[in-house]
Amino acid sequence: MKVDISNIHVANRIRREVGRIPELAADIRKNGLISPITVMPLDDGGYRLLAGLRRLEAVKSLGESAIETTILPINDAESALLVEISENEQRENFTLAERMDYAATLEEIERAKAKERMLAGKKSDPVPNWAQGGGKTREIVAPKVGMSRGTYARAKFVANKAPELIAAVDRKEMSVHEAYKAARAAEKPSEPAKSEPPKGAPKPVKYADYEAVQSERNTFAGKYAEASHKREMLETQLHNVNVQWQCEREGKDETIKRLQDRVADLEDALAAANARIKELEDEIKCGS
């Protein structure tokens, strides 16, 4: 089907080089777009580009507002991405930046799959956002991008907090672990210079037990997350009940309509029979 180009979102691609657009555009103008681009649906009604960046750019350069597109369901989108990375990596090893771009798209797919499971009534923890943590997501995505869970978690932190260090890793200037340590160090606020309090001034009050305060905060944060999850589940159940009620109502309305149509048919048949009886009675009278 044709999709508006303005509705297609292009993330950082696995292979970022996009060359020879004019030659491809000239071929498309002459022969048409032989192979559609491939996308997956997003929650906002748009689409995420999976394959065909050069074709998309070429069609845009021709001034077109829409492009022939293959829309893949979530599971098929993941399969297409795995095929794409396998084919590309056979030609050249991926950089860390490319792997993290690929991982971001995979996490988006995992979130969509989790939402589908939830709407289907299956218990499933929502997959966190790419910019957040998430042990479950890390376990799923890390092996698909060829990393251990620990390395992936550190690389993900660097990609979010200090993406320029990802480029340094790709240039072999530092390891992922070194980049992670540098990003963590840069995130810590610098401590102000300590000044001596005047003589006789009361000593500053310190927390008696910082760890206890932090533990209590984490407990409440966990309870809030659990309550939010239960609320989402209840909203999903309410939506499903409303859908079921609407379907049952439509089914009953359809049954009533069929019965009304049947009664009308029987009334027409009865009227026709009465008319025939009248005709026969008139013929009998004429014969007598």
Secondary structure as UniProt FT lines:
FT   STRAND          2..4
FT   HELIX           5..7
FT   STRAND          8..9
FT   HELIX           21..31
FT   STRAND          37..41
FT   TURN            43..44
FT   STRAND          47..51
FT   HELIX           53..61
FT   TURN            62..63
FT   STRAND          66..71
FT   HELIX           74..91
FT   HELIX           96..119
FT   TURN            120..121
FT   TURN            130..131
FT   HELIX           135..144
FT   TURN            145..146
FT   HELIX           149..161
FT   HELIX           163..170
FT   TURN            171..172
FT   HELIX           176..187
FT   TURN            199..200
FT   HELIX           210..287
//
